[in-house]
Amino acid sequence: MAILKKKKIKIPVYNSVLWVYLADSLYDVSKELGLNFVGLDDCWAIAFKNTNNPNTLYTAFTPDYADKTIAHESVHLVNYLFKQKGIDLDLD
C-alpha cells in the first residue's frame, strides 16, 4: 500500500491550500498525515479540513473512484472553504 500521487494546489483568492492525494488506501493518507481514520474500508474518497489550520484542505481518492466521486468531494471542499470564510453558499 502506498501514496501514488500527491499534489499541493494553492488557492490564493481564499488564502488557502488544497492537498490532493491518490493512494492505494485512504488509510495510507491517514498514516502520512498522522491521523487515525476509522471505518473507511468501503470508501473510495474523502474530503476534510485541517482543524488546526482551517486554510488547509485535503481530499484523497483510491484508484477505484468514479468520476462523480470527484464532483461529490469537491462540493464538500467548497462548503468547508465558504463556511470558513463566512461566505453564504448560493444554491441558485
C-alpha positions in Angstrom: 0.0 0.0 0.0 1.3 3.5 -0.8 0.6 7.1 -1.7 0.6 7.0 -5.5 0.4 10.8 -6.1 0.3 13.9 -4.0 -0.4 17.5 -5.3 -0.4 20.8 -3.5 -2.7 23.4 -5.0 -2.6 27.0 -3.8 -5.9 28.9 -3.7 -4.7 32.5 -3.3 -8.1 34.2 -3.6 -9.1 32.4 -0.4 -5.6 32.3 1.1 -5.9 28.5 1.3 -4.2 25.3 0.2 -5.7 22.1 -1.1 -3.8 18.8 -0.9 -5.0 16.1 -3.3 -3.9 12.5 -2.8 -4.2 9.4 -4.9 -3.5 6.4 -2.7 -3.9 2.6 -2.7 -5.9 3.1 0.5 -7.3 6.1 2.4 -5.5 4.6 5.4 -2.2 5.4 3.7 -3.2 9.1 3.6 -4.2 8.8 7.3 -0.9 7.4 8.2 1.1 10.0 6.2 -0.8 12.9 7.9 -0.6 11.3 11.4 -4.3 10.9 11.6 -6.4 7.9 12.7 -9.1 7.3 10.1 -11.6 4.6 11.0 -14.4 3.0 9.1 -13.2 3.8 5.6 -12.8 0.2 4.3 -15.6 0.7 1.8 -14.8 4.3 0.8 -13.2 5.5 -2.4 -12.7 9.1 -1.4 -12.7 11.6 1.4 -12.6 15.4 1.9 -11.6 17.1 5.1 -10.1 20.2 6.6 -7.2 20.7 9.0 -8.8 21.7 12.3 -5.5 23.2 13.5 -5.2 25.2 10.2 -8.6 25.8 8.6 -6.9 27.3 5.5 -5.6 23.8 4.6 -8.0 21.4 2.9 -7.5 17.8 1.9 -9.1 15.3 -0.5 -8.0 11.8 -1.2 -9.0 9.2 -3.7 -8.3 5.5 -4.2 -7.8 4.1 -7.8 -11.4 2.8 -7.6 -13.0 6.2 -7.5 -15.8 7.2 -10.0 -15.9 10.5 -11.8 -19.0 11.5 -9.8 -16.9 11.0 -6.7 -14.6 13.8 -7.6 -17.6 16.1 -8.0 -19.1 14.9 -4.7 -15.9 15.5 -2.7 -15.5 18.9 -4.4 -18.8 20.0 -3.0 -17.6 19.2 0.5 -14.4 21.2 -0.1 -16.3 24.2 -1.4 -18.6 24.1 1.6 -15.7 23.9 4.0 -14.0 26.8 2.3 -17.1 29.0 2.1 -18.1 28.3 5.7 -14.6 29.1 7.0 -14.5 32.4 5.1 -18.1 33.3 6.1 -19.5 33.1 2.6 -23.1 32.1 2.1 -23.4 29.4 -0.5 -25.8 30.4 -3.3 -27.8 27.3 -4.4 -29.4 29.0 -7.4 
